[in-house]
Amino acid sequence: MIDKDGVVGVNPEKTDAQIDDKGSKFEMFFDAPYNEIKTVLKERIKPEQRIVDIGANIGNLEDYLDTLNIPLDVTCVDSDNEVLDKLKTKQFKNIKVETDTVDANEFIEGYAAQDVDTALLNATLHEINNPTAQRKYLEHFFERLSAMLKQGGQVIVGDYYYPDEVTDEEVASFIEYQLKAINHADTRDKFVKPGLLASVAQEKGFLAEGQKEIRAVKEIDRRYYVAVFRKQ
């Protein structure tokens, strides 16, 4: 939902008691971001593309890709066997889905076929980058993606960050709230800011083709962005 100030947030009719409901948990923190990346996928994904979804989890984005009613070849990468087992139970009508149970960085490091049209990372980059040396990590990250992608292939990255004006105290308070709500939260240093991401991508020969950004929750100015980079 969007409130009168244009901020994407939680449905105010939901009570704290409903936080324990699985659907409410998803809506609280992930529904608005997923809507943003779905819009980008609808614009960017074309028939017959080969897609690698790095950090696919249970395949929420694959559920959406299937609704586009176009043939796609999707490899879903995740290190968690349990979530991939859930993905494997799904029946897709239009897309062919394969899974690879492997650490994301190991997959990126070892893939060099240059046969991928789209590399997709949603809420994954903050889990796999090096918070103490982000620029160095990103330089290698884009070098490896270049080895993965076809000429003209694209990288679609969706992730979060806290703007500088948000204080550490505010972040700490929100982390406490998020842990209570869904038993998961990330410190601000794990997130890659979109400016740094775009800067390194362009240094490594990628063309920035667009960025969308929203305030992802009502409680704090935590931003969610979707950025697209094309291999030149």
BALOBA-1460 file (C-alpha; in Angstrom, 3 decimals):
// residues 232
<rec num="1" residu="m" x="0.000" y="0.000" z="0.000"/>
<rec num="2" residu="i" x="1.000" y="3.662" z="-0.335"/>
<rec num="3" residu="d" x="0.044" y="6.096" z="2.397"/>
<rec num="4" residu="k" x="-0.960" y="9.736" z="1.929"/>
<rec num="5" residu="d" x="2.717" y="10.772" z="1.962"/>
<rec num="6" residu="g" x="3.586" y="8.394" z="-0.860"/>
<rec num="7" residu="v" x="5.431" y="5.953" z="1.393"/>
<rec num="8" residu="v" x="5.152" y="2.250" z="0.700"/>
<rec num="9" residu="g" x="4.326" y="0.478" z="3.928"/>
<rec num="10" residu="v" x="2.354" y="-2.097" z="5.843"/>
<rec num="11" residu="n" x="-1.408" y="-2.369" z="5.650"/>
<rec num="12" residu="p" x="-2.478" y="-0.385" z="8.757"/>
<rec num="13" residu="e" x="-5.437" y="-2.695" z="9.309"/>
<rec num="14" residu="k" x="-3.071" y="-5.502" z="10.245"/>
<rec num="15" residu="t" x="-2.429" y="-5.776" z="13.956"/>
<rec num="16" residu="d" x="0.759" y="-6.757" z="15.785"/>
<rec num="17" residu="a" x="-0.866" y="-10.077" z="16.600"/>
<rec num="18" residu="q" x="-1.032" y="-10.830" z="12.886"/>
<rec num="19" residu="i" x="2.728" y="-10.495" z="12.519"/>
<rec num="20" residu="d" x="2.919" y="-14.209" z="13.230"/>
<rec num="21" residu="d" x="0.871" y="-14.950" z="10.098"/>
<rec num="22" residu="k" x="3.094" y="-16.009" z="7.179"/>
<rec num="23" residu="g" x="1.300" y="-13.799" z="4.670"/>
<rec num="24" residu="s" x="1.500" y="-10.784" z="6.951"/>
<rec num="25" residu="k" x="5.241" y="-11.294" z="7.425"/>
<rec num="26" residu="f" x="5.779" y="-11.267" z="3.687"/>
<rec num="27" residu="e" x="3.664" y="-8.164" z="3.173"/>
<rec num="28" residu="m" x="5.389" y="-6.300" z="5.996"/>
<rec num="29" residu="f" x="8.831" y="-6.390" z="4.470"/>
<rec num="30" residu="f" x="8.845" y="-7.888" z="0.980"/>
<rec num="31" residu="d" x="5.604" y="-7.313" z="-0.902"/>
<rec num="32" residu="a" x="6.363" y="-3.787" z="-2.152"/>
<rec num="33" residu="p" x="9.944" y="-4.646" z="-3.231"/>
<rec num="34" residu="y" x="8.741" y="-7.730" z="-5.091"/>
<rec num="35" residu="n" x="6.221" y="-5.594" z="-6.953"/>
<rec num="36" residu="e" x="9.050" y="-3.295" z="-8.056"/>
<rec num="37" residu="i" x="11.268" y="-6.028" z="-9.425"/>
<rec num="38" residu="k" x="8.329" y="-7.743" z="-11.107"/>
<rec num="39" residu="t" x="7.701" y="-4.539" z="-13.062"/>
<rec num="40" residu="v" x="11.309" y="-4.510" z="-14.239"/>
<rec num="41" residu="l" x="11.187" y="-8.184" z="-15.181"/>
<rec num="42" residu="k" x="8.070" y="-7.619" z="-17.264"/>
<rec num="43" residu="e" x="9.891" y="-4.856" z="-19.147"/>
<rec num="44" residu="r" x="13.218" y="-6.649" z="-19.533"/>
<rec num="45" residu="i" x="12.625" y="-10.378" z="-19.924"/>
<rec num="46" residu="k" x="12.081" y="-11.599" z="-23.478"/>
<rec num="47" residu="p" x="11.082" y="-15.011" z="-24.903"/>
<rec num="48" residu="e" x="13.718" y="-17.742" z="-25.080"/>
<rec num="49" residu="q" x="16.097" y="-16.014" z="-22.676"/>
<rec num="50" residu="r" x="18.474" y="-18.029" z="-20.542"/>
<rec num="51" residu="i" x="18.237" y="-16.670" z="-16.998"/>
<rec num="52" residu="v" x="20.302" y="-17.417" z="-13.913"/>
<rec num="53" residu="d" x="18.562" y="-16.499" z="-10.645"/>
<rec num="54" residu="i" x="21.317" y="-16.257" z="-8.026"/>
<rec num="55" residu="g" x="19.796" y="-16.665" z="-4.576"/>
<rec num="56" residu="a" x="16.477" y="-17.950" z="-5.889"/>
<rec num="57" residu="n" x="15.155" y="-19.211" z="-2.540"/>
<rec num="58" residu="i" x="11.769" y="-20.919" z="-3.008"/>
<rec num="59" residu="g" x="11.251" y="-19.424" z="-6.457"/>
<rec num="60" residu="n" x="8.944" y="-16.465" z="-5.891"/>
<rec num="61" residu="l" x="10.324" y="-14.741" z="-8.974"/>
<rec num="62" residu="e" x="9.972" y="-17.920" z="-10.999"/>
<rec num="63" residu="d" x="6.298" y="-17.987" z="-10.034"/>
<rec num="64" residu="y" x="6.016" y="-14.546" z="-11.597"/>
<rec num="65" residu="l" x="8.127" y="-15.314" z="-14.660"/>
<rec num="66" residu="d" x="5.801" y="-18.205" z="-15.420"/>
<rec num="67" residu="t" x="2.843" y="-15.802" z="-15.574"/>
<rec num="68" residu="l" x="4.511" y="-13.866" z="-18.421"/>
<rec num="69" residu="n" x="3.477" y="-16.738" z="-20.701"/>
<rec num="70" residu="i" x="6.753" y="-16.856" z="-22.586"/>
<rec num="71" residu="p" x="9.268" y="-19.712" z="-22.855"/>
<rec num="72" residu="l" x="12.303" y="-19.231" z="-20.631"/>
<rec num="73" residu="d" x="15.197" y="-21.374" z="-19.452"/>
<rec num="74" residu="v" x="15.894" y="-20.581" z="-15.785"/>
<rec num="75" residu="t" x="18.658" y="-21.895" z="-13.535"/>
<rec num="76" residu="c" x="17.909" y="-21.294" z="-9.859"/>
<rec num="77" residu="v" x="20.969" y="-21.112" z="-7.633"/>
<rec num="78" residu="d" x="20.880" y="-21.336" z="-3.848"/>
<rec num="79" residu="s" x="23.047" y="-22.923" z="-1.179"/>
<rec num="80" residu="d" x="20.007" y="-24.014" z="0.855"/>
<rec num="81" residu="n" x="18.771" y="-27.470" z="-0.072"/>
<rec num="82" residu="e" x="15.555" y="-26.995" z="1.871"/>
<rec num="83" residu="v" x="14.357" y="-23.966" z="-0.105"/>
<rec num="84" residu="l" x="15.337" y="-25.523" z="-3.429"/>
<rec num="85" residu="d" x="13.447" y="-28.689" z="-2.503"/>
<rec num="86" residu="k" x="10.340" y="-26.524" z="-2.098"/>
<rec num="87" residu="l" x="11.007" y="-24.918" z="-5.472"/>
<rec num="88" residu="k" x="11.309" y="-28.332" z="-7.090"/>
<rec num="89" residu="t" x="7.759" y="-29.204" z="-6.042"/>
<rec num="90" residu="k" x="6.328" y="-26.382" z="-8.146"/>
<rec num="91" residu="q" x="4.777" y="-26.989" z="-11.533"/>
<rec num="92" residu="f" x="5.570" y="-24.362" z="-14.163"/>
<rec num="93" residu="k" x="3.634" y="-24.126" z="-17.417"/>
<rec num="94" residu="n" x="5.836" y="-21.864" z="-19.515"/>
<rec num="95" residu="i" x="9.339" y="-21.888" z="-18.100"/>
<rec num="96" residu="k" x="11.913" y="-24.633" z="-17.773"/>
<rec num="97" residu="v" x="13.526" y="-24.547" z="-14.330"/>
<rec num="98" residu="e" x="16.692" y="-26.275" z="-13.201"/>
<rec num="99" residu="t" x="18.275" y="-25.966" z="-9.759"/>
<rec num="100" residu="d" x="21.863" y="-25.860" z="-8.561"/>
<rec num="101" residu="t" x="22.583" y="-26.241" z="-4.855"/>
<rec num="102" residu="v" x="25.785" y="-24.250" z="-4.534"/>
<rec num="103" residu="d" x="27.140" y="-21.174" z="-2.788"/>
<rec num="104" residu="a" x="26.402" y="-18.087" z="-4.893"/>
<rec num="105" residu="n" x="30.017" y="-16.921" z="-4.998"/>
<rec num="106" residu="e" x="31.237" y="-20.383" z="-5.947"/>
<rec num="107" residu="f" x="28.703" y="-20.475" z="-8.770"/>
<rec num="108" residu="i" x="29.693" y="-17.030" z="-10.037"/>
<rec num="109" residu="e" x="33.379" y="-17.918" z="-9.796"/>
<rec num="110" residu="g" x="33.043" y="-21.146" z="-11.721"/>
<rec num="111" residu="y" x="30.672" y="-20.115" z="-14.522"/>
<rec num="112" residu="a" x="32.342" y="-18.866" z="-17.696"/>
<rec num="113" residu="a" x="30.197" y="-20.063" z="-20.591"/>
<rec num="114" residu="q" x="29.036" y="-16.620" z="-21.775"/>
<rec num="115" residu="d" x="25.611" y="-18.092" z="-22.582"/>
<rec num="116" residu="v" x="23.392" y="-16.225" z="-20.079"/>
<rec num="117" residu="d" x="20.996" y="-13.490" z="-21.209"/>
<rec num="118" residu="t" x="20.006" y="-12.303" z="-17.730"/>
<rec num="119" residu="a" x="21.712" y="-12.660" z="-14.355"/>
<rec num="120" residu="l" x="19.161" y="-11.947" z="-11.646"/>
<rec num="121" residu="l" x="19.953" y="-11.187" z="-7.996"/>
<rec num="122" residu="n" x="17.129" y="-10.115" z="-5.713"/>
<rec num="123" residu="a" x="17.956" y="-9.460" z="-2.044"/>
<rec num="124" residu="t" x="21.107" y="-11.533" z="-2.616"/>
<rec num="125" residu="l" x="23.978" y="-9.087" z="-3.060"/>
<rec num="126" residu="h" x="24.004" y="-8.014" z="0.589"/>
<rec num="127" residu="e" x="24.314" y="-11.671" z="1.590"/>
<rec num="128" residu="i" x="27.289" y="-12.484" z="-0.629"/>
<rec num="129" residu="n" x="29.420" y="-9.335" z="-0.855"/>
<rec num="130" residu="n" x="32.323" y="-8.471" z="1.448"/>
<rec num="131" residu="p" x="31.190" y="-5.651" z="3.783"/>
<rec num="132" residu="t" x="34.784" y="-4.702" z="4.650"/>
<rec num="133" residu="a" x="35.934" y="-4.442" z="1.017"/>
<rec num="134" residu="q" x="32.871" y="-3.798" z="-1.080"/>
<rec num="135" residu="r" x="34.519" y="-2.043" z="-4.011"/>
<rec num="136" residu="k" x="37.085" y="-4.819" z="-4.426"/>
<rec num="137" residu="y" x="34.349" y="-7.440" z="-4.182"/>
<rec num="138" residu="l" x="32.176" y="-5.653" z="-6.742"/>
<rec num="139" residu="e" x="35.062" y="-5.311" z="-9.190"/>
<rec num="140" residu="h" x="35.552" y="-9.077" z="-9.180"/>
<rec num="141" residu="f" x="31.779" y="-9.639" z="-9.140"/>
<rec num="142" residu="f" x="31.272" y="-7.762" z="-12.418"/>
<rec num="143" residu="e" x="34.318" y="-9.377" z="-13.983"/>
<rec num="144" residu="r" x="32.814" y="-12.776" z="-13.272"/>
<rec num="145" residu="l" x="29.369" y="-11.729" z="-14.491"/>
<rec num="146" residu="s" x="30.984" y="-10.574" z="-17.725"/>
<rec num="147" residu="a" x="32.351" y="-14.114" z="-18.135"/>
<rec num="148" residu="m" x="28.839" y="-15.484" z="-17.574"/>
<rec num="149" residu="l" x="26.823" y="-13.187" z="-19.837"/>
<rec num="150" residu="k" x="26.419" y="-13.078" z="-23.572"/>
<rec num="151" residu="q" x="27.411" y="-9.877" z="-25.311"/>
<rec num="152" residu="g" x="24.515" y="-7.547" z="-24.606"/>
<rec num="153" residu="g" x="23.410" y="-9.637" z="-21.646"/>
<rec num="154" residu="q" x="21.986" y="-7.912" z="-18.584"/>
<rec num="155" residu="v" x="22.315" y="-7.949" z="-14.818"/>
<rec num="156" residu="i" x="19.226" y="-7.126" z="-12.750"/>
<rec num="157" residu="v" x="19.995" y="-6.394" z="-9.098"/>
<rec num="158" residu="g" x="17.366" y="-5.709" z="-6.463"/>
<rec num="159" residu="d" x="18.462" y="-4.936" z="-2.919"/>
<rec num="160" residu="y" x="18.204" y="-2.665" z="0.103"/>
<rec num="161" residu="y" x="20.256" y="0.068" z="1.751"/>
<rec num="162" residu="y" x="19.982" y="2.769" z="4.387"/>
<rec num="163" residu="p" x="20.615" y="6.368" z="3.241"/>
<rec num="164" residu="d" x="23.356" y="8.211" z="5.143"/>
<rec num="165" residu="e" x="20.877" y="10.452" z="6.939"/>
<rec num="166" residu="v" x="19.364" y="7.446" z="8.721"/>
<rec num="167" residu="t" x="21.193" y="7.160" z="12.049"/>
<rec num="168" residu="d" x="22.760" y="4.016" z="13.444"/>
<rec num="169" residu="e" x="20.388" y="4.303" z="16.401"/>
<rec num="170" residu="e" x="17.395" y="4.250" z="14.069"/>
<rec num="171" residu="v" x="18.792" y="1.238" z="12.249"/>
<rec num="172" residu="a" x="19.404" y="-0.609" z="15.521"/>
<rec num="173" residu="s" x="15.823" y="0.044" z="16.603"/>
<rec num="174" residu="f" x="14.452" y="-1.202" z="13.294"/>
<rec num="175" residu="i" x="16.634" y="-4.309" z="13.429"/>
<rec num="176" residu="e" x="15.176" y="-5.122" z="16.840"/>
<rec num="177" residu="y" x="11.668" y="-4.674" z="15.419"/>
<rec num="178" residu="q" x="12.409" y="-6.813" z="12.371"/>
<rec num="179" residu="l" x="13.933" y="-9.594" z="14.444"/>
<rec num="180" residu="k" x="10.799" y="-9.691" z="16.551"/>
<rec num="181" residu="a" x="8.578" y="-9.752" z="13.475"/>
<rec num="182" residu="i" x="10.338" y="-12.245" z="11.187"/>
<rec num="183" residu="n" x="13.408" y="-13.433" z="13.109"/>
<rec num="184" residu="h" x="15.781" y="-11.978" z="10.513"/>
<rec num="185" residu="a" x="17.558" y="-8.647" z="10.065"/>
<rec num="186" residu="d" x="20.745" y="-7.343" z="8.465"/>
<rec num="187" residu="t" x="23.186" y="-4.700" z="9.654"/>
<rec num="188" residu="r" x="23.564" y="-1.655" z="7.425"/>
<rec num="189" residu="d" x="27.177" y="-2.408" z="6.492"/>
<rec num="190" residu="k" x="26.101" y="-5.509" z="4.569"/>
<rec num="191" residu="f" x="24.145" y="-3.486" z="2.024"/>
<rec num="192" residu="v" x="25.705" y="-2.140" z="-1.181"/>
<rec num="193" residu="k" x="24.602" y="1.392" z="-2.010"/>
<rec num="194" residu="p" x="23.310" y="1.796" z="-5.558"/>
<rec num="195" residu="g" x="25.784" y="4.586" z="-6.362"/>
<rec num="196" residu="l" x="28.767" y="2.352" z="-5.640"/>
<rec num="197" residu="l" x="27.181" y="-0.517" z="-7.535"/>
<rec num="198" residu="a" x="26.639" y="1.632" z="-10.636"/>
<rec num="199" residu="s" x="30.113" y="3.167" z="-10.446"/>
<rec num="200" residu="v" x="31.904" y="-0.175" z="-10.381"/>
<rec num="201" residu="a" x="29.627" y="-1.693" z="-13.023"/>
<rec num="202" residu="q" x="30.477" y="1.104" z="-15.449"/>
<rec num="203" residu="e" x="34.184" y="0.817" z="-14.671"/>
<rec num="204" residu="k" x="33.946" y="-2.846" z="-15.662"/>
<rec num="205" residu="g" x="32.309" y="-2.164" z="-18.996"/>
<rec num="206" residu="f" x="28.622" y="-2.363" z="-18.147"/>
<rec num="207" residu="l" x="26.103" y="0.229" z="-19.250"/>
<rec num="208" residu="a" x="23.660" y="1.406" z="-16.567"/>
<rec num="209" residu="e" x="20.231" y="1.155" z="-18.175"/>
<rec num="210" residu="g" x="17.957" y="2.139" z="-15.350"/>
<rec num="211" residu="q" x="17.324" y="2.289" z="-11.625"/>
<rec num="212" residu="k" x="14.090" y="2.358" z="-9.660"/>
<rec num="213" residu="e" x="13.968" y="3.037" z="-5.947"/>
<rec num="214" residu="i" x="11.296" y="3.068" z="-3.257"/>
<rec num="215" residu="r" x="11.079" y="3.450" z="0.471"/>
<rec num="216" residu="a" x="10.503" y="-0.185" z="1.324"/>
<rec num="217" residu="v" x="8.852" y="0.103" z="4.744"/>
<rec num="218" residu="k" x="6.929" y="2.735" z="6.636"/>
<rec num="219" residu="e" x="8.824" y="2.420" z="9.907"/>
<rec num="220" residu="i" x="12.212" y="3.670" z="8.675"/>
<rec num="221" residu="d" x="13.740" y="5.074" z="5.508"/>
<rec num="222" residu="r" x="15.161" y="1.776" z="4.319"/>
<rec num="223" residu="r" x="15.383" y="1.913" z="0.542"/>
<rec num="224" residu="y" x="14.914" y="-0.844" z="-2.008"/>
<rec num="225" residu="y" x="16.337" y="-0.390" z="-5.488"/>
<rec num="226" residu="v" x="16.309" y="-2.305" z="-8.744"/>
<rec num="227" residu="a" x="19.265" y="-1.552" z="-11.021"/>
<rec num="228" residu="v" x="19.883" y="-2.854" z="-14.537"/>
<rec num="229" residu="f" x="23.294" y="-3.099" z="-16.196"/>
<rec num="230" residu="r" x="24.033" y="-4.335" z="-19.702"/>
<rec num="231" residu="k" x="27.276" y="-5.933" z="-20.841"/>
<rec num="232" residu="q" x="28.760" y="-3.900" z="-23.691"/>
